């Protein structure tokens, strides 16, 4: 089971409220800490590249034509 949550950092600690399904003692969880401040910038950069990618644009045209035919 995977849960993704975004939390604000307060000082030098991060306190996470666990979902009920994980509140059993003895369970182990993997915690990955990722700085989300650059995630949006990376996504925007990838979208800019995709906007000029001929294969991506061809795929979009194909998808559009499928939806045009289904209406």
C-alpha positions in Angstrom: 0.0 0.0 0.0 1.4 3.4 -0.9 0.4 6.8 0.5 1.7 10.1 -0.9 1.3 13.1 1.3 2.8 16.6 1.2 3.7 18.2 4.5 5.0 21.5 5.6 8.3 21.4 7.5 8.3 23.0 10.9 11.8 23.7 12.2 13.9 20.6 11.7 11.2 18.0 12.3 8.5 16.4 10.3 5.5 14.8 12.1 3.4 12.5 10.0 -0.1 11.3 11.0 -0.3 7.7 9.8 -3.4 6.4 8.1 -5.5 3.9 10.2 -4.3 1.0 8.1 -0.7 1.6 9.2 -1.3 2.3 12.9 -0.5 -1.3 14.0 2.7 -1.7 16.0 5.5 -3.8 14.4 4.8 -2.7 10.8 7.6 -1.2 8.8 7.3 1.7 6.3 9.7 3.2 3.8 9.9 7.0 4.1 11.3 9.0 1.1 11.8 12.7 1.5 11.7 14.7 -1.7 12.0 18.5 -2.0 8.8 19.4 -3.9 9.8 22.9 -4.6 11.5 21.9 -7.9 8.9 19.2 -9.0 6.6 21.8 -10.7 9.6 23.4 -12.5 10.7 20.1 -13.8 7.2 19.2 -15.0 6.9 22.6 -16.8 10.2 22.0 -18.5 9.2 18.5 -19.7 5.9 19.9 -21.0 7.7 22.6 -23.0 9.9 19.9 -24.6 6.9 17.8 -25.4 5.2 20.7 -27.1 7.9 20.5 -29.8 8.4 16.8 -29.9 7.1 15.4 -33.2 6.4 11.9 -31.9 4.4 13.3 -29.0 2.5 15.7 -31.3 1.7 12.8 -33.7 0.3 10.8 -30.7 -1.9 13.7 -29.7 -3.2 14.0 -33.3 -4.0 10.3 -33.3 -5.8 10.5 -30.0 -7.8 13.5 -31.2 -8.9 11.7 -34.3 -10.1 8.7 -32.3 -12.3 11.0 -30.1 -13.5 12.9 -33.2 -14.7 9.6 -34.7 -16.5 8.5 -31.5 -18.7 11.6 -31.3 
